[in-house]
């Protein structure tokens, strides 16, 4: 198995994980037979590796609650919905501004110049 995340996930090297990633949903492949999906509860850096502890896993079906990963291994982070929404709003606002700059005050975008009423 060679997992590389889904289309909307962002690849982050395990060594780059920090406190801003706590609480985010992640997926990763800790070994060649296992694929993990979960929410980060804690991140610990150790010499030669990073330990990712997942929330809500303790005692659930014999699953480990923490995984040791090499710092170069990719962990796939779900997009932060607040940040995505903020970016989308900024993009849309920018497009509206560009559209408004492209039109003269006496020109409606749905009229051809030869159909505009004469403006005194």
Helices and strands as residue ranges (DSSP letters): E 10-13, G 14-16, G 19-21, E 25-31, E 34-46, E 49-54, E 66-69, E 74-77, H 81-101, G 113-115
